[in-house]
Amino acid sequence: MGIGWRELIIILLIALLVFGAKKLRNIGSDLGAAVRGFKKAVNDGDTDETMKQIKHEEGDADFESGSDTKSNADAKSPGNRNA
């Protein structure tokens, strides 16, 4: 039981009589611009949040834990003269 074609036409005719053709066109374009702005803001927010999640996941790295890794890093340091 939604709005049928007859009801929709009656509503549009009443809006046309109340506001006039010129004012109704301006209202429609303003409403369309508002909807586009809202969709853009929602999509930009989703994109920003996704990028934050991707950067956070890229920041995590797996390092080997053990004495070999530390001794190799010590041997490559410029202050170590034994290498």
C-alpha positions as CSV (number, residue, x, y, z in Angstrom):
1,M,0.0,0.0,0.0
2,G,2.4,2.6,-1.2
3,I,1.8,5.8,-3.0
4,G,0.3,5.2,-6.4
5,W,0.6,7.3,-9.6
6,R,-2.7,9.2,-8.9
7,E,-1.6,10.2,-5.4
8,L,1.8,11.3,-6.6
9,I,0.3,13.5,-9.3
10,I,-2.1,15.1,-6.9
11,I,0.8,15.8,-4.5
12,L,2.9,17.4,-7.3
13,L,-0.1,19.5,-8.5
14,I,-0.7,20.8,-5.0
15,A,3.0,21.6,-4.5
16,L,3.0,23.4,-7.9
17,L,0.0,25.5,-6.9
18,V,1.5,26.4,-3.5
19,F,5.1,27.2,-4.5
20,G,4.9,28.0,-8.2
21,A,6.9,26.5,-11.0
22,K,10.0,28.7,-10.6
23,K,10.2,28.2,-6.8
24,L,9.5,24.5,-7.1
25,R,12.4,24.2,-9.6
26,N,14.8,26.0,-7.2
27,I,13.7,23.8,-4.3
28,G,14.3,20.7,-6.4
29,S,17.8,21.7,-7.4
30,D,18.7,22.7,-3.8
31,L,17.4,19.4,-2.6
32,G,19.4,17.6,-5.2
33,A,22.6,19.5,-4.3
34,A,22.1,18.7,-0.6
35,V,21.7,15.0,-1.4
36,R,24.8,14.9,-3.6
37,G,26.8,16.7,-0.9
38,F,25.6,14.3,1.8
39,K,26.5,11.3,-0.4
40,K,29.9,12.8,-1.1
41,A,30.6,13.4,2.6
42,V,29.5,9.8,3.5
43,N,31.8,8.4,0.7
44,D,34.7,10.5,1.7
45,G,34.3,9.5,5.4
46,D,34.3,5.8,4.3
47,T,37.4,6.3,2.2
48,D,39.2,8.1,5.0
49,E,38.3,5.4,7.4
50,T,39.4,2.7,5.0
51,M,42.7,4.4,4.4
52,K,43.4,4.6,8.1
53,Q,42.7,0.9,8.5
54,I,45.0,0.1,5.5
55,K,47.8,2.2,6.9
56,H,47.4,0.7,10.3
57,E,47.6,-2.8,8.9
58,E,50.7,-1.9,6.8
59,G,52.4,-0.6,9.9
60,D,52.5,-4.0,11.6
61,A,55.5,-6.1,10.6
62,D,56.7,-9.5,11.7
63,F,60.2,-9.6,13.0
64,E,62.1,-12.7,13.9
65,S,63.0,-13.0,17.5
66,G,66.3,-14.6,18.4
67,S,69.9,-14.1,19.0
68,D,70.8,-14.3,15.3
69,T,68.9,-11.2,14.4
70,K,70.4,-9.2,17.2
71,S,74.0,-10.3,16.5
72,N,73.6,-9.5,12.7
73,A,72.2,-6.0,13.5
74,D,75.1,-5.4,16.0
75,A,77.7,-6.5,13.4
76,K,76.3,-4.1,10.8
77,S,76.2,-1.1,13.0
78,P,78.9,1.6,12.2
79,G,80.2,1.7,15.7
80,N,81.2,-2.0,15.7
81,R,84.8,-2.4,14.5
82,N,84.9,-6.2,14.8
83,A,82.9,-6.7,11.6
